[in-house]
Amino acid sequence: MRQRRASRQPTASWRACGHDRQRLSAMRKLPLSFRDPAEERAFLEADNRAAVARGRACVLLALVMSAPFLTFDVLLSGGRAVVMAVLAAGCAALVAVAVVTTWWRNVARHIQLVIVSVVVLYSWGASATATLTRISPDDAAFSSILLLLALVGVARVRFVSALVATALALPPALVVLVLAHPGVSHSLVLNLMCFTAFSVLDVTIALALERSRRRTFLAHRALAAERRRSERLLHTVIPEDVARRLATSPLPIADTYDDVTVLFADIVGFTPLAASLPAAEVVRLLDLLFGRFDDLCAVHGMEKIKTIGDAYMAVAGIRPSTDHAARAVALALAMQREAADLASSWPADLALRIGISSGPVVAGVIGRRTFAFDLWGDAVNTASRMEAHGRAGRIHVSADTHDLLADRYDFSGPHLTEVKGKGVVPTYFLLGPGDNRGDDRHVGVKGSPSHPERRRTPPCPEPADCPHERRQPLDLRSGRGPQGCQLG
């Protein structure tokens, strides 16, 4: 067993290396750039924005540090003090303009040019200072080298910009060195070797740092994509506002909702259907059907709570809504249509038994390693009982839901139903939208004899025993139910 575990570790590390190689394969080696133009633009924008603040700090630091050196140069210039003072003032003005430029709104697009220009002009100024004063040309050249190294190491200058800055800044210093050391001397050769080594080092550091920033950029993008994927996955099991609270608050999440509508839907005869199909086909069927239900929940502003086997649970009213009952009924009708549509291309009937109830619930997130958002309360239990006591292809609602929708939908009933834990209660079956408000035969019309407030006819027994119920087939595609239980 230990040998097996040990043998798996190189495989995991090899896969990690493979992912790194795959990310790096999207980047050209020289000049450094991403093969994807959109990814390259995104990197340049992000790198330039980060370089603005860093470049501003570098330029300000250069201004502060160059002030005593410029003053010292003026004092050492002798009879050329005026010329040297003008040159020093020009250098200070250049740096000040560069600092002000960093607050320009569009400076991020040109920040590389700004920083390189400052470095090149500063290097030229140092070379000119060496010719006007008694300062050693070696010291002036050394200051240019230090500035280039600082430019690459601090100011986030990219490889191409560092190459251009090195090519433009060092030649004047080399010319000053050659003029200061006539002939081929040991000092001149040593300085040229140092210049060459530092130039190669400068460009190499710029190349390594830019490659590192590009790798970091790819890693951040991959991390952001994984974070978005995790958030989407979390939102499939937890409502979005609850997921945000879960991510920001360590406290347990538990809320009380005074008025919501809970829906349960179950596939009738699923057990024998699942036994007659291969396991892969059963999973594909549930995935297709429940996937469509998920889309319908988003359309009707409802929250999917969970699936239990072949049962589907959703709720309306978790997000503030005054028509949560109507949303639940609209979802139920749409679910019936989707089931009928899917059944037309499937070698089996897909009849749904749907139960709906309204009332207060308690909602919260439970679990430590696996989170689950769930509901508890009388409305949940009653909705489950409505589904269990329902009929295939019918929508069974409680009295609470019926009272909320009596003026918008037609219902058959009330039917006396034995509900566990509640006894015998009146329940209703949805017939469809109320189209004829002037006809008292349509159940639920306010002011009509069939409305619960004025009903004098005793409640109907179970739907199968109701003498008024007309056994017409339910039209799932139109959303209209049978014309049932018309009391007269």
C-alpha positions in Angstrom: 0.0 0.0 0.0 2.8 2.4 0.8 4.5 1.6 -2.5 1.3 2.4 -4.3 0.9 5.7 -2.5 4.5 6.6 -3.2 4.1 5.8 -6.9 1.2 8.2 -7.2 3.1 11.2 -6.0 5.3 11.6 -9.1 2.2 11.3 -11.2 0.5 14.2 -9.4 3.7 16.3 -9.7 4.0 15.4 -13.3 0.5 16.5 -14.0 1.2 19.8 -12.2 4.3 20.3 -14.3 2.1 19.5 -17.4 -0.3 22.3 -16.4 2.6 24.7 -16.0 4.0 23.7 -19.4 0.5 24.2 -20.9 0.2 27.7 -19.5 3.7 28.6 -20.6 3.1 27.3 -24.1 0.6 30.2 -24.6 3.6 32.6 -24.3 6.2 33.4 -26.9 9.8 33.3 -25.7 11.3 36.3 -27.5 10.0 38.9 -27.5 7.8 38.0 -24.6 4.1 38.0 -25.5 1.0 35.8 -25.3 -0.2 34.1 -28.4 -3.8 35.1 -27.6 -4.1 38.8 -28.6 -6.9 39.4 -26.1 -4.8 37.9 -23.3 -1.9 40.0 -24.3 -4.0 43.2 -24.2 -5.3 42.3 -20.8 -1.8 41.7 -19.5 -0.4 45.0 -20.9 -3.3 46.9 -19.4 -2.8 45.3 -16.0 1.0 45.6 -16.1 0.8 49.3 -17.2 -1.6 50.2 -14.4 0.7 48.6 -11.8 3.7 50.4 -13.4 2.1 53.8 -13.0 2.2 53.9 -9.2 5.6 52.2 -9.2 7.0 54.5 -11.8 5.7 57.6 -9.9 7.5 56.4 -6.8 10.7 55.8 -8.7 10.7 59.2 -10.4 10.0 61.0 -7.1 12.8 59.1 -5.5 15.1 60.0 -8.4 14.1 63.7 -7.9 14.9 63.6 -4.2 18.2 61.7 -4.6 19.4 63.8 -7.5 19.0 67.1 -5.7 22.2 66.9 -3.6 24.2 65.5 -6.5 23.1 68.4 -8.8 24.0 70.9 -6.1 27.4 69.2 -5.7 27.9 69.3 -9.4 27.2 73.1 -9.6 29.7 73.7 -6.8 32.4 71.7 -8.6 31.9 73.2 -12.0 34.2 76.2 -11.4 33.9 78.8 -14.1 31.0 76.9 -15.7 28.7 77.2 -12.7 26.1 79.1 -14.7 26.0 76.5 -17.5 25.9 73.7 -14.9 23.1 75.4 -12.9 21.1 75.7 -16.1 21.7 72.0 -16.8 20.8 71.0 -13.2 17.6 73.1 -13.4 16.7 71.4 -16.7 17.2 67.9 -15.2 15.1 68.8 -12.2 12.4 70.2 -14.4 12.4 67.1 -16.5 11.9 64.9 -13.5 9.2 67.2 -12.1 7.3 67.0 -15.5 7.6 63.2 -15.4 6.1 63.1 -11.9 3.2 65.3 -13.0 2.7 63.1 -16.1 2.0 60.1 -13.9 -1.3 61.6 -12.8 -2.4 62.0 -16.5 -5.5 59.9 -17.1 -4.1 58.0 -20.1 -0.6 57.8 -18.8 -0.9 54.0 -18.3 -0.8 53.4 -22.0 2.5 55.3 -22.3 4.1 54.7 -18.9 6.9 52.6 -20.4 7.8 55.5 -22.7 7.8 58.0 -19.8 10.1 55.9 -17.6 12.5 55.1 -20.4 12.6 58.8 -21.5 13.5 59.9 -17.9 16.3 57.3 -17.6 17.8 58.1 -21.0 17.7 61.8 -20.5 19.1 61.4 -17.0 22.0 59.3 -18.3 22.8 61.8 -21.0 22.7 64.6 -18.4 25.2 62.6 -16.2 27.5 62.3 -19.2 27.2 66.0 -20.0 27.9 66.8 -16.4 31.1 64.8 -16.5 32.4 66.9 -19.4 31.6 70.2 -17.7 32.9 69.5 -14.2 35.7 67.8 -12.5 33.6 64.7 -11.8 35.2 61.5 -12.9 33.7 60.0 -16.1 33.8 56.6 -14.4 31.5 57.9 -11.6 29.1 59.3 -14.2 29.0 56.0 -16.1 28.6 54.1 -12.8 25.6 56.3 -11.9 24.0 55.5 -15.3 24.4 51.8 -14.6 22.9 52.1 -11.2 19.9 54.0 -12.6 19.3 51.3 -15.2 19.4 48.5 -12.6 17.0 50.5 -10.4 14.8 51.0 -13.4 14.6 47.3 -14.2 14.3 46.1 -10.6 11.8 48.6 -9.2 9.9 50.4 -12.0 8.4 47.3 -13.7 10.0 48.0 -17.0 9.4 45.3 -19.6 12.1 43.5 -21.5 11.8 45.5 -24.8 11.7 48.8 -22.9 14.8 47.8 -20.9 16.6 46.8 -24.1 15.8 50.2 -25.7 16.8 52.1 -22.5 20.1 50.3 -22.3 20.9 50.9 -26.0 20.1 54.6 -25.7 21.5 55.4 -22.2 24.9 53.8 -22.2 26.6 55.0 -25.5 27.0 58.6 -24.3 28.7 57.3 -21.1 31.0 55.0 -23.2 31.9 58.0 -25.4 32.8 60.0 -22.3 34.9 57.1 -21.0 36.8 56.7 -24.3 37.6 60.4 -24.4 38.7 60.4 -20.8 41.1 57.5 -21.4 43.0 58.1 -24.7 44.5 55.0 -26.0 43.9 51.4 -24.9 44.4 51.4 -21.2 43.8 48.9 -18.5 41.2 51.2 -16.9 39.3 51.6 -20.2 39.2 47.9 -20.9 38.0 47.2 -17.4 35.3 49.8 -17.7 34.1 48.5 -21.0 33.9 44.9 -19.6 31.9 46.2 -16.7 29.6 48.1 -18.9 29.0 45.0 -21.1 28.4 42.8 -18.1 26.0 45.2 -16.4 24.2 45.8 -19.7 23.6 42.0 -20.2 22.7 41.7 -16.5 20.2 44.6 -16.8 18.4 43.1 -19.8 18.5 39.6 -18.4 16.9 40.8 -15.1 14.2 42.6 -17.1 13.5 39.4 -19.1 13.3 37.2 -16.0 11.0 39.7 -14.1 8.7 40.1 -17.1 8.4 36.4 -17.5 7.6 36.0 -13.8 4.9 38.7 -14.0 3.4 37.0 -17.0 3.3 33.7 -15.1 1.7 35.4 -12.2 -0.8 37.0 -14.5 -1.8 33.6 -15.9 -2.0 32.1 -12.4 -4.2 35.0 -11.2 -6.5 34.5 -14.2 -6.7 30.8 -13.6 -7.4 31.5 -9.9 -10.1 34.0 -10.8 -11.7 31.5 -13.2 -11.7 28.8 -10.6 -13.2 31.3 -8.1 -16.0 32.1 -10.5 -16.5 28.4 -11.2 -16.7 27.7 -7.4 -19.2 30.6 -7.0 -21.4 29.3 -9.8 -21.3 25.9 -8.3 -22.1 27.3 -4.9 -25.0 29.3 -6.3 -26.5 26.1 -7.7 -27.1 24.8 -4.2 -27.4 28.0 -2.2 -29.2 31.3 -3.2 -26.8 34.0 -4.3 -27.5 36.4 -1.4 -27.0 33.6 1.1 -23.8 32.5 -0.6 -22.4 36.1 -0.2 -23.3 36.1 3.4 -21.7 32.7 3.9 -18.5 33.9 2.3 -18.2 37.0 4.4 -19.8 36.1 7.8 -18.6 33.3 10.1 -21.9 33.3 11.9 -24.6 30.6 11.3 -27.1 31.6 8.7 -30.7 31.1 9.8 -33.6 33.3 8.6 -37.4 33.3 9.2 -39.7 34.0 6.2 -43.2 34.8 7.1 -44.8 34.0 3.8 -43.3 31.8 1.1 -44.6 29.1 -1.3 -43.0 25.7 -1.4 -43.3 23.3 -4.3 -42.6 19.6 -4.5 -42.7 17.7 -7.8 -42.3 13.9 -8.2 -42.2 11.7 -11.2 -45.0 9.2 -11.0 -43.9 5.6 -11.4 -40.3 6.4 -11.5 -39.2 3.3 -9.5 -40.4 0.7 -12.2 -39.2 3.1 -14.9 -35.7 3.2 -13.4 -35.6 -0.5 -13.0 -36.4 -0.9 -16.8 -33.6 1.4 -18.0 -29.8 1.2 -17.8 -28.3 3.3 -15.0 -26.7 5.8 -17.5 -30.1 6.4 -19.1 -31.7 7.0 -15.7 -29.1 9.6 -14.9 -29.4 11.2 -18.3 -33.2 11.4 -18.0 -33.0 13.1 -14.5 -30.3 15.4 -15.7 -32.3 16.5 -18.7 -35.6 17.0 -16.8 -34.1 18.6 -13.7 -31.8 20.8 -15.9 -34.9 22.2 -17.6 -36.5 22.7 -14.2 -33.5 24.7 -13.0 -33.8 27.0 -16.0 -37.5 27.4 -15.3 -36.8 28.3 -11.7 -34.5 31.1 -12.9 -37.2 32.3 -15.4 -39.9 32.4 -12.7 -37.8 33.9 -9.9 -37.8 30.8 -7.7 -35.0 29.1 -5.8 -34.2 25.4 -6.3 -33.7 23.9 -2.9 -32.7 20.3 -3.6 -33.5 17.1 -5.4 -34.3 13.9 -3.5 -34.2 10.9 -5.8 -36.8 11.7 -8.4 -38.4 14.5 -6.3 -37.7 18.2 -7.0 -38.1 21.0 -4.4 -38.3 24.7 -5.0 -39.5 27.8 -3.1 -40.7 31.3 -4.0 -40.5 34.2 -1.6 -37.0 33.8 -0.3 -36.3 36.9 -2.3 -38.9 39.6 -1.5 -42.0 38.9 -3.6 -45.7 39.6 -3.2 -46.7 37.1 -5.9 -44.8 34.1 -4.7 -47.8 31.8 -4.9 -48.5 32.8 -8.5 -44.8 32.2 -9.3 -45.0 28.7 -7.9 -48.1 27.8 -9.8 -46.6 29.3 -13.0 -43.5 27.1 -12.4 -45.7 24.0 -11.8 -47.5 24.5 -15.1 -44.2 25.1 -16.9 -42.8 22.0 -15.4 -45.7 19.9 -16.6 -45.2 21.3 -20.1 -41.5 20.5 -20.0 -42.2 17.0 -18.8 -44.7 16.4 -21.6 -42.3 17.8 -24.1 -39.5 15.5 -22.9 -41.8 12.5 -22.8 -42.6 12.9 -26.5 -39.0 12.1 -27.3 -38.5 9.5 -24.5 -39.8 5.8 -24.6 -41.8 6.3 -21.3 -44.4 8.5 -19.8 -43.2 11.3 -17.5 -46.2 12.3 -15.5 -45.6 14.7 -12.6 -47.4 14.8 -9.3 -47.0 18.4 -7.9 -47.8 19.7 -4.4 -47.8 23.3 -3.4 -48.3 25.0 0.0 -47.8 28.6 1.4 -46.9 29.8 4.8 -43.9 30.7 7.1 -40.7 28.7 7.0 -37.2 28.8 8.6 -34.3 28.7 6.1 -30.6 28.1 6.9 -27.3 26.6 5.8 -26.3 23.4 7.4 -23.2 21.2 7.1 -19.4 21.8 7.5 -17.7 20.1 4.6 -20.7 20.0 2.3 -23.0 23.0 2.5 -26.8 22.6 2.0 -29.5 25.3 2.1 -32.7 23.9 3.4 -36.2 24.8 4.6 -38.2 23.7 7.7 -41.7 24.5 8.7 -45.3 23.7 8.3 -45.4 24.9 4.7 -42.7 22.5 3.8 -44.4 19.5 5.4 -47.8 20.5 3.9 -46.4 20.9 0.4 -44.8 17.4 0.7 -48.1 16.0 1.8 -49.9 17.7 -1.1 -47.5 16.0 -3.5 -47.9 12.6 -1.8 -51.7 12.8 -1.9 -51.8 14.3 -5.4 -52.6 12.7 -8.7 -50.6 12.2 -11.8 -50.6 15.2 -14.1 -52.3 17.3 -11.4 -51.3 20.3 -9.2 -52.5 19.8 -5.7 -52.5 22.9 -3.4 -53.3 23.6 0.2 -56.0 25.9 1.4 -53.4 28.6 2.2 -52.2 28.7 -1.4 -55.7 28.5 -2.7 -56.7 31.6 -0.7 -53.8 33.5 -2.3 -54.8 32.5 -5.9 -58.5 32.1 -5.8 -59.0 35.3 -7.8 -56.5 34.3 -10.5 -56.9 30.6 -11.1 -59.7 28.0 -11.1 -59.6 25.2 -8.7 -61.7 22.0 -8.1 -62.7 21.3 -4.5 -62.4 21.7 -1.7 -61.5 18.0 -1.2 -61.2 16.6 2.2 -57.8 15.1 2.5 -56.3 13.2 5.5 -52.9 14.8 6.1 -50.4 13.3 8.5 -50.0 15.6 11.6 -52.9 17.9 10.5 -55.9 15.6 10.3 -58.6 16.1 7.6 -58.0 19.4 5.8 -59.5 21.0 2.7 -57.3 20.9 -0.4 -57.7 21.9 -4.0 -56.6 20.8 -7.5 -55.6 23.5 -10.0 -57.8 23.6 -13.1 -56.0 26.4 -14.9 -56.1 30.2 -15.2 -59.5 31.8 -14.6 -60.6 32.9 -18.0 -64.4 33.5 -17.4 -64.8 35.8 -14.4 -68.5 36.3 -15.1 -69.4 32.6 -14.8 -70.0 31.5 -11.2 -69.3 27.9 -12.2 -65.6 28.8 -12.1 -64.3 28.1 -8.7 -62.6 30.9 -6.8 -64.3 33.9 -8.2 -64.8 36.5 -5.5 -68.4 37.2 -4.9 -69.6 34.0 -6.5 -71.4 31.2 -4.7 -68.3 29.0 -5.3 -66.0 31.3 -3.4 -65.0 29.9 0.0 -66.5 32.9 1.8 -70.0 32.1 0.5 -69.8 28.4 -0.2 -72.7 26.5 1.2 -72.3 23.3 -0.7 -70.5 20.7 1.5 -66.9 20.0 0.5 -66.1 17.4 -2.1 -64.6 14.1 -1.0 -61.5 12.7 -2.6 -61.2 13.6 -6.3 -61.8 10.0 -7.4 -65.2 10.0 -5.6 -66.2 13.5 -6.6 -69.5 13.3 -8.6 -68.8 16.7 -10.2 -65.3 16.0 -11.6 -65.3 15.5 -15.3 -62.5 13.1 -16.3 -61.1 15.1 -19.2 -57.4 14.6 -20.1 -55.0 17.3 -18.8 -53.6 19.4 -21.6 -50.0 19.9 -20.4 -48.8 21.8 -23.5 -51.4 24.6 -23.1 -51.3 24.6 -19.3 -55.1 24.2 -19.1 -56.4 21.6 -16.7 -59.7 19.7 -17.0 -63.0 21.4 -16.3 -63.6 19.7 -13.0 -65.7 20.0 -9.9 -68.3 22.6 -11.2 -70.7 22.8 -8.4 -74.3 23.7 -9.4 
